[in-house]
Amino acid sequence: MTMHMCGPALSLNGKKKGKIKFRNAAEAQRARELDSSWKELLKRQGVEAEDRKRKRAMAAEPLVYSLSAPPGRASSNAHIKSLGQDNGVAVLAPAKVYTGNDILGITVIHKSCLQPVFSKQAAVDAAHMRR
């Protein structure tokens, strides 16, 4: 699927706000008046949107990255011992191998659904089952 077939949700540069459309000229005029009165109110209060954003961004503390050890870690435990023979390593369990004493065979229930058969009655039931 190419990008021209996808919606704006999959876009890399986000949704672009288009021009605001109004039903009629009266609504457009009212929206312009409200917007200008809001900006005047912000100026009267001494807070403009752009200045507020700029001050907020400049007041934030810059991030400082360092590749040193964390402050709580001392140099005495710089080397952490790995698991060794003296810590009690477990012995490998023996491999589980089926001896073939309990199973009678394998039935095909439907297409490639293979089921083990443990009794003669289960084999008869599988043979008579309607598919």
Buried (B, 14 or more C-beta within 10 A) or exposed (E): EEEEEEEEEEEEEEEEEEEEEEEEEEEEEEEEEEEEEEEEEBEEEEEEEEEEEEEEEEEEEEEEEEEEEEEEEEEEEEEEEEEEEEEEEEEEEEEEEEEEEEEEEEBEEEEEEEEEBEEEEBBEEBEEEEE
